[in-house]
Amino acid sequence: MGHVVAKVKLYRPRGPSKGLEVELLVDTGSTYRWVKRGRLEGLGLKPMSRLRFKTIEDKVIERGVGEAVVECLGGERRR
């Protein structure tokens, strides 16, 4: 079985002047989307807080989290 990806566009929540098109792995059990910091900073997005996550290898990692608008198939969600 292969991986399923979706082409989406990310925007800043306030003033979406330019967007970033990316392919993201579809994971119905995931709350967050993982996008490299440098790509988000190019849109002017910065982390709002830091959270800890447990990986599949049972390691604990810490990542910055923030908010972005995700557009897919003509619909938008804020995450």
Secondary structure, DSSP 8 states (H G I E B T S, - for coil): ----EEEEEEE-SS---S-EEEEEE--TT-SS----HHHHHTTT---SEEEEEE-TTS-EEEEEE---EEEETTEEEE-
